[in-house]
Amino acid sequence: MEQLFPGEVLSGAFFIFLNRYRDHIKVLFWDGDGFVIWYKRLEKGTFSSKGSETSLDRRTFLMLLEGITPKKLQSRFSL
């Protein structure tokens, strides 16, 4: 995996993997002393196709896990 993402594997980044049917998700990340894998399987429905981006912000990632499909994201406040 280090060959695919040089310098990013141990940076604390989350790596999201969806299966072909988009009803299983695995999240892999390094927590400082080992890798952690989260696995979620949906009983009904699929995960959003909006999550196929190469990079997700925290809000979009949490919505993906909850099964929310955003139509349009707008910030309430500008930073």
C-alpha contacts under 8 A as a table, 3 or more apart, distances in Angstrom:
res1	aa1	res2	aa2	distance
1	M	4	L	5.24
1	M	5	F	6.33
1	M	9	V	7.34
2	E	5	F	5.15
2	E	6	P	5.10
2	E	7	G	7.07
2	E	8	E	7.54
2	E	9	V	6.13
3	Q	6	P	5.62
5	F	8	E	5.53
5	F	9	V	6.41
6	P	9	V	7.07
7	G	10	L	6.87
7	G	11	S	7.02
8	E	11	S	5.03
8	E	12	G	7.57
8	E	13	A	6.59
9	V	12	G	7.08
9	V	13	A	6.72
9	V	29	F	7.43
9	V	30	W	7.03
10	L	13	A	7.41
10	L	29	F	7.78
10	L	30	W	5.60
10	L	32	G	7.78
11	S	30	W	7.32
12	G	29	F	6.13
12	G	30	W	5.50
12	G	31	D	6.60
13	A	29	F	6.13
13	A	30	W	7.50
14	F	27	V	6.42
14	F	28	L	5.77
14	F	29	F	4.91
15	F	27	V	5.51
15	F	28	L	5.08
15	F	29	F	6.36
16	I	25	I	7.03
16	I	26	K	5.85
16	I	27	V	4.62
16	I	28	L	6.61
17	F	25	I	5.68
17	F	26	K	5.14
17	F	27	V	6.36
18	L	21	Y	7.96
18	L	22	R	5.54
18	L	23	D	7.44
18	L	24	H	5.85
18	L	25	I	4.66
18	L	26	K	6.57
19	N	22	R	5.14
19	N	23	D	6.80
19	N	24	H	5.71
19	N	25	I	6.74
21	Y	24	H	7.62
21	Y	46	T	7.31
22	R	25	I	7.30
22	R	46	T	5.21
22	R	47	F	5.43
22	R	48	S	7.84
23	D	41	R	5.91
23	D	42	L	5.32
23	D	43	E	7.89
23	D	44	K	7.93
23	D	45	G	6.82
23	D	46	T	4.68
23	D	47	F	5.98
24	H	39	Y	7.36
24	H	40	K	5.77
24	H	41	R	4.51
24	H	42	L	6.42
24	H	47	F	7.92
25	I	38	W	8.00
25	I	39	Y	5.75
25	I	40	K	5.33
25	I	41	R	6.59
26	K	37	I	6.61
26	K	38	W	5.52
26	K	39	Y	4.56
26	K	40	K	6.62
27	V	36	V	7.97
27	V	37	I	5.56
27	V	38	W	5.00
27	V	39	Y	6.55
28	L	35	F	6.78
28	L	36	V	5.71
28	L	37	I	4.68
28	L	38	W	6.61
29	F	35	F	5.58
29	F	36	V	5.45
29	F	37	I	6.82
30	W	33	D	7.22
30	W	34	G	5.69
30	W	35	F	4.46
30	W	36	V	6.19
31	D	34	G	5.92
31	D	35	F	6.25
31	D	36	V	6.81
42	L	45	G	6.64
42	L	46	T	6.89
46	T	67	G	7.63
47	F	51	G	7.95
47	F	64	L	6.45
47	F	65	L	7.58
47	F	67	G	5.77
48	S	51	G	5.92
48	S	64	L	6.23
48	S	67	G	6.57
48	S	68	I	7.20
48	S	69	T	5.74
49	S	52	S	5.82
50	K	53	E	6.99
50	K	69	T	7.13
50	K	70	P	7.91
51	G	56	L	7.37
51	G	60	T	7.64
51	G	61	F	7.61
51	G	64	L	6.53
53	E	56	L	6.72
56	L	60	T	5.94
56	L	61	F	5.92
57	D	60	T	5.47
57	D	61	F	6.18
58	R	61	F	5.13
58	R	62	L	6.23
59	R	62	L	5.29
59	R	63	M	6.24
60	T	63	M	5.06
60	T	64	L	6.12
61	F	64	L	5.08
61	F	65	L	6.43
62	L	65	L	5.13
62	L	66	E	6.27
63	M	66	E	5.02
63	M	67	G	6.03
63	M	68	I	4.96
63	M	69	T	7.07
63	M	70	P	7.81
64	L	67	G	5.18
64	L	68	I	5.96
64	L	69	T	7.19
65	L	68	I	7.74
70	P	73	L	6.53
75	S	78	S	6.60
